[in-house]
């Protein structure tokens, strides 16, 4: 499915709908903007996704785990 001149990012781009192994999405031909319409996160879920992964143990300056 195509939507002519309906890109919310560049306002002149044409969107097309497609799907892959991760689900359905819309993408702009001109600027590459991508929208996954089936995925809506709550505020708590969005914050949880942005939290860094904590590695147990001390980390030196080169981001390597130092044995204790």
N, C-alpha and C positions, 0 to 999 in steps of 0.2 A: 504494500500500500504506500502511496506517495502523497505527501502534503506539500503543495507548492508554496514557497516563500513563507514558511511558518516556523522557522527556527527561532527559539527564544534568545539565543546567544548573538547571532549575527543579523537577524531580522531579514535577510535576503536569501537564506539557504533553504534548500528543499529537503524535507525529511522523508526517510523511507523506513518502513518497519520490517524487521527480520527477527530471526531467533537462532540460537545456537545451543550448546549443551548447558549453558547457564540460564537460559530462559529468553523471553522476548525482550526486544529493545527497539528504540528508535535512534537513528543516527542522521546527522546532517551531511549532505554531500560536499558542501563548500567548506565548512570550518571544522568538521569532525566531532561536533558536540554529540554526546551519547546520553540517552535517558532510558532507565530501566523502570517502566511504568508500574510494574507489579511490586516494587520494593519501596515501602514507606516505613521509615524508622521512627520510633518515639525518641524524645530528647535523651532519655536514659540509655537507650540502645546506641545512639550516635556517640555519646560520651564514652561508653564502654568500648566501642570500636577504636577510639582514638587513644586510649590509655596504652602506654608502652608496656612491653613484655618485660617482666622482671626476672633476671637470671640470678639464682641463688649463688652466693659466693662473692668475693671481692673482685672488682674489675680494675685492671691497671689502665694507664693512659692510652694504650693501644687497643682498648676494648677486648682484652683477653682475660679470661677467668684465671685467677691466681689460686694455686692450691693452698689450702689452709693447714 
